[in-house]
């Protein structure tokens, strides 16, 4: 292969790589988005402010439940806490 041919192949590879970007987000339509918690809430949330929940990804360093509140806030909670388990069961039934 000549130097000119090598440069042409290298140029095409660089241009091709520029248009190929890896997708690191969750699949289309997946709900909820991938999120990790690094600390848990220290207080029990009033149940009437919690509207929904999801569990964090198994890829996260510590397991958690993320509660969504009426005001749109997300609060990380420890699934081993009895009140958290109670809220999850309640939300599953309603």
Steps between C-alpha positions, in 0.01 A plus 500: 500500500637837411521797732222673307270197540574478873418866548174459306393201715595682820306809393189293422524325838525832686205646309297183558579504872387862524151401387476194723435597860434235764160506665531489877144582594217264581300339218221701340185500706665366812361640819648609735835641398809339643603671822709407802471610862805568715313573822156433645250735657529509878133575555178323420307677226130569552322240288260757353786684323634186327349444155724237341823307543763301315795287600850599399696295250682188614811666358492761778737464796216479751139393451233761559142600436439845356172654606348775289309769685205718402739793455709299253790430734677165506602359837728199549395251766639176640289201397593317820308759706151375595327827407658490153374144444154607620491794256614282210226246574243780529605652166491161330141445611378847399 
